[in-house]
Amino acid sequence: MNTSISGMNDGTDSVLKSAISKVKRHVLPLFVIMFIVNYIDRVNIGFVRAHMEQDLGIGAAAYGLGAGLFFIGYALFEVPSNMLLQKVGARIWLTRIMLTWGLVAAGMAFIQNETHFYILRFLLGVAEAGFFPGVIYYFTRWLPGVERGKAIAIFLSGSAIASLISGPLSGLLLQINGLGLHGWQWMYFIEGMFSVGLCVFVWFWLDSKPHDAKWLSRDEQDALVKAIDDEQLAREAATPIKPSLGKLLKDRQIILFCLIYFFIQLTIYAATFWLPSIIKKMGDLSDIQVGLFNSIPWLLSIVGMYAFAAFSAKWKHQQAWVAAALLIAAAGMFMSTTGGPIFAFVAICFAALGFKSASSLFWPIPQAYLDARIAAGVIALINSVGNLGGFVAPTTFGLLEEHTGSIQGGLYGLAATSIIAAIIVFAARNTPKTAPAAAVGKPASSHA
């Protein structure tokens, strides 16, 4: 990005800056809202676990399996969904994703047994597949490299904001009873149908390509496309042969990216799905009180994400910052095993600073390493493999609780995997290995 702008005259530079500013104002708030709604529909089952156990007989193991089945559907359809997004355009495909996930999420209100729970959780994963990497790919076609890292950090804050508000929101919705539906059914239905309503706005607001955007002038459209194309031409000159799928699957760096992100997601989803249960053990708390307590770790994680982003921008070494965040997560998870429920809650608040920051700090590394010609598919692959952590963690925790009455062993495992990830992240590259230093040094440093 820096090299592509430095050669421009002041007029062209100001037009590009204006275009970038407009893109961020136009699409970033919408994507953050979409991610908030998406994340709430994905994790809201954590707040109704006790209600479903009471009304439907869904125990700890069944709950853990159902929570995890989402990620199987998600992983299986992630890459095909992202490929279709490139073919039909972001506007059509992101609207379709939101419509189908909203309908399935609302349908959770009408489950009657474990089988229904399993089926709809799997289908919710299928419906949501492609959303996250689709947005990441969207940024690669709308923002130059140095701006994408900032945009991704803001976008990723949506999951932390969702975690922050999902507890109080779900607690309030659980108070609704009427028309033969329990509070947990109203929660599913209202939150799912909100997604359906929002997809109408998405359809009219999003554009698939910069030249489709009527809110950009022609000069701004051209400057934006040229800056992005120039970056890609420089990358293609450094790596003239487009890597094949077979070669990509043998690339040690991509395997490392998948493994690191898998370990990060293990901790995130273990905390997400089991934290409300830990909070309930702190005392005789209402659903609203549980929701409010649940917000505290995620509020702290938002502060941590922005602090780490600022530090990593000032002192450049992205891998070191990811490792530091993972070690904080490991320490918090280990400490959560050494005291009662209240101490465990405090320790997980500390861990949340680490694992959410690690997630946002991670993505600029593979983004800077990947060729834009294959970035969409590989980002989808990393995300889908990584999100399998969302299957392993809740499923394992559910089995542990059902058979041992405790999740302590799982917490030890999360501490260990975070330490392992902190070590191996130093082997991850954020520059293409065949690229000359002069060609990639500046763009890479903006992420590192």
N, C-alpha and C positions, 0 to 999 in steps of 0.2 A: 504494500500500500504506500509506504513512504517513498519508495523509488518511483512509483507511478505518478505521485502527486508532485514530487520535486521538480520534474521536468516540465510542468505545466506553467503557463503564464498566470498572473494573478487573477485575470478574468475567469479563466477556466477553473482555476482552483476555487474561487468563490462560488461559482455555479455548482461545482461538485459538493462543496460543503453545504450549500443550501439544499441540495437534493438529499444528502444524507440526513440532515436535520429533519426534513419533511418525512422521510421514510420512517425514522424512529418515532416521530410524533404520531404518525398515521397507523402503523402496524404494531408497535411494541405494546401499547396499552391493551389492545385487543388480544394479543397473544398471551399476555400475562393473565387477563381475565379468563381466557379459554383454558389455560393451564390450571388455574385455581379451580374452576368448575370440574375439569377433567380429574384432578387429583382427589377432590372431595368425593366424586362418584366412585372412585377406585377404592378409597380407604374408609369410607363411612361405616363399613361393617364392623369396625373396631368398637363403635359406640353402641351397637345393638347386640353384641355377642350374648350377654346375659338374657336379653329379651327373647332372642331366637332360641336359646336353650330352654327357657321356660315355656314358650308357646309352641315350639316345633320339635323340641328334644334334640337339638343340634349340639353335641358335646364338644370338648376341646379339640379332639383329633379331627372330627368332621369340620369344625370351624377352621382349623389350620389348613386342612386340605382344600376346602372351598376358597379360602383366601388366596392360596397359592395357585389354584387352577387358572385364575385370571392370567397369570404370567406364562402359562403354557400356551394358551390361545394367542396371547400377545406375541410370544417369541415365534410361533409357527407362521404368523401372517405379517410380521413386521416388515421383512424385506420385500415381499410381493406388493404390499400396500405402498411402500415408498417408491417402488418402480412405477406403479400405476399413477402415483401423484405426478411423476415427471411426464407421463404420457398425456394425462387429461387436464393437468393444470392444478395449481394449488387451490384456487377458488372452489372448483367443483369438488375436489377430493377432500379437503379439510372440512367443507360443509357436510359432505356425506359421512365422514367419520364422526362428527359431532352429533348428527341426527341419529345415527344408529346406536352410538353409545348412550345417548339420552334415553332412547326407547327401551334399551335393555336394562339400564339402571332403574328406570321407573317400573319395569316389569318385576324387579326384585321384591316389590311390595306384595306380590301375589304368590310367592313361593309357599309351599305347604309341607315340604319335607326335605331331607338331605339331598335327594336326587335332583329336585328342582334347583336347590342352592348350587350344587355342583355345575349343572348345565348352564345356568345363567351367569355364573362367575366366569366360566370358560368363554361364553359368548361375549361377555363384556370385554374380555381381553382381545377377542377377535375384532370387535367393533372399534376399540381404541387403537389397535395396531397401526403404526405409521404416523400417528399424530406428532409425537416428540421428534423423531428424526425428520419428519416432513417439515416442521418449523425450522429445524437446524439447516436443512437443505435450502429452505426459502431464504434464509439469511445469506447463504452463499451466492444467491442470484440477485440479491438486492443491496448488499452492503459490502464494501471493500474489506480486506482482511483485518486491518487494525480496528475497525468498527465492529466486526462480528463478535470478537471476544467480549466487548462491553455489552452488546445486545444479548448474547447468550447468558451472561451473568444476570442481567435484568430479568430475562425470561425465566431462568431457573429460580429466581426469587418467588415465582408464582407457587411453586410447590411448598415453600416455607410459609408463604402467606396463607395458602390453603390449609396447611397443618395448624396454623395459628387460629384461623376462624372456624374450622370445621367442628371443633369441640363445642364452643358455645352455640353455634348454629344448630348442630345436631341435637344438643341438649334441649334447645327451645322447641324444635320440631317434634321431639319425643313426647312433649306435653300434649300434643294434639290427639284427640280421640273423637271418633264420630263416624257415621255412615258405615258402621260395622268394621272399621279398620282400627288397629292398634297404632300407638304412636310410632313404633318402628316402621310400620307400613307407610304411614304418612311421610316419614322422613325420606324413605327411598323414593316415593312417588314424586314429592315436591322437588327434591334435588335433581332427579332425573328429568322431569319435564322442564325445569329451568334450562337445562342443556338443549332440549329440543327447541325452546323458544329462542335461545341465543343463536342457534345455527341460521335462523332467518336473517339476523343482523350480519352475520359473517358473510352470507351470500352476497349481500349488497355492498359490503364494505371492502372486501379483499379484492385484489387484482393479482393475476398470475405472473405477469411480467412487467418490468418497469415501463415499457412502451404502451402498456394498457392503462397506466395510471393517469387519469385526467387531472389529478391534483398536482402533478408535476408538469412543469413547462417542457417543451420539446428539447430545449438546451439542457435542462436538468436530466431528462431521460437519457439523452445521448452521452452526457458526461458520466453518468452513473454506469451505464452499460460499458462504456469505453474503459473506465477504471478497472472494472471487474474483468473484462476481457484481456486487458493488458497484463493483469496479474496472472491470469491463466496461461497466456502466451509465454510469459517468463518461466512459469513452472513447466510447461510442455517442452520448452527449449532445454531445460535442465534434465527432464525425464522424457525424451522424445517418444518412447514406446509405451503405449497405454498398457498397464499391467492386466494380465488375464485373471479370471476368477480363480483358477487353479493356483496361480502364483501368489495371489493375495492370501489364500487360505494357508499357504506355507510361509507367509511373511511373519517372522518372529515378533515384529513390532505389533502387528494387528492381534496376534494371539495374546501378547502382553496387555494390550489395551482391553481386550475382552475380560481377561482374568482380573485385572485391577478393578474394573467397573463392577464385575460380579461381586468381589469382596466388599466394595463400597455399598452396593445395593443390599447385600445380606444384612448389614447392620441397620440401614435405613428402614427396611420393611419389617424387620424384627421389632424395632422400637415402635413403628407406626401401628402395627396390628396388636401389639401386646401392652403398650403403655396404658391405655384405658383400664385394662385389667389390673395392672400394678397399682394404679391410682385408687381403684375401688378398694384395694386391701389396706389403704391408709386410714380408713374409718368409714362411718356410716354416711356416705356422700350421695347426694342426689345426682341425677343425670346432668343437670346444669352445672353443678359443682365439679363433677368429673370433667366435663367439657372445658371449664375454665382452667382447671389445673393442667389439662392436656395442652393448653395453649402456651404455657410457660416455656417448655424446652424449645418450641419452634420460634417463639419470639426471640429467645437468646440466639438461636441459630441464624436468624436473619441478621442480627448485629454481627455475629461471627463471619458470615459470608461476605458482608461488605468490608469488614476490617481486613480479612484475609485478601480480598480482591485489591484493596488499596496497598497493602504490604507487598503483594506479589507484583504489582505494577511499579512500585518504587525500587524494590530490591529484586532484580530479575533472576529467578531460577524456579520455574514453575514446578519441577519435580520435587524440589526441597519443600515447597509450601504444601504440596499435596501430602508429602510424607509427614510433615508436622501436624497437619490436620488429622491424619489417620492415627497418629500416636495419641493425640488428645482423645479421639474416639475410643481407642483401645483402653486407655487409662480409665475413662468413664465407665465403660462396660465392665471392666474388672472390678472397680470399686462398688458397682451396683450389687455385687454378690456378697459383700462383706458386712452388710447391716440389714436392718428391717426395711419395710416398704417405704417409709419416708426417706431414709438414707438412699435407697435404691432410686427413688424418684429424683433426688438431688443429683446423684451421680449421672443419671441419664440426661438430665439437663446439661451437665458438663459435656457428656459424650456428644450431644446434639450439636454443640459448637463445632465439633470435629467432623462428624460424618456428613453433615450438610455442606460444610465448607469444602470438604474433599470432593464432593460431587460436582460443585460448580467450578472448582479449580482444575478438575481433571480434563474437561472437554476441550479447552484450547490446545492441549498437547496432541491428540490425534487429528484435530482440525488442521493444525499447522503442518503435520506430517503428510496428510493425504493429498493426492492429486484430485483436483476438482472434478475430473472426468469420471472418477469412481467413488467420490466422497459420499454421495447419497446412499449407495448400497452398503458401503463399509460402515458408515455411521449407524445405519439401521441394524447391521449385523452386530456391532459392538453393543448397541442399546438392547437388542433382543437377547443376546447371550448374557449381558450383565443383569438384565431384569429377571433372569431365571433365579437370581438370588431372592427375588420376591416369591418364588415358589418354594425354594429350599428352606428359607428361614421360618415362615409361619407353619409349614408342614412339620418341620422338625420340632419346633416349639410346642405345637399341639400334641404331638406324640409323646414328647417328654413330660408335659403336664399331665396327660391322661394316665401314663404308666408309672410316673415317679412322684407326681404331685408337685413338681418343681421345675422351673426353667433355668436353674442355676448352671447346669452343664452347657446349655446353649449360650449363655452369657459369657462363659469362659471361652467357648469356641469363637464367638464374635471378637473378643479381645485378641485372640491368637491370629485370626485371619486379618484383622486390621494391621497388626504388626508385620505380618508377612507382606501385605500389600504395600506398606510403608517402605519396606526394603526393596521390593522388585520395581517400584515406580522409578527408581534411579536408572533402571535399564531401558526405560521408555524414551524414545527420541521425539523431539518436536520439530525436526527438520528432515526432509527427504534425504536418505543416505547417499543418493547419487548426485545431489545438487551441489554445485560449487558454493563455497561459503559466501562469496560476493553476491551471488544471485538470490540467496535466501536469508542472508543474515538479518536484514532489517525487518522483513515481515515476521520472521521467527521470533526476534527479540520482543516484538510487540505482544506476543503471547507468553513468552517465557519470563 
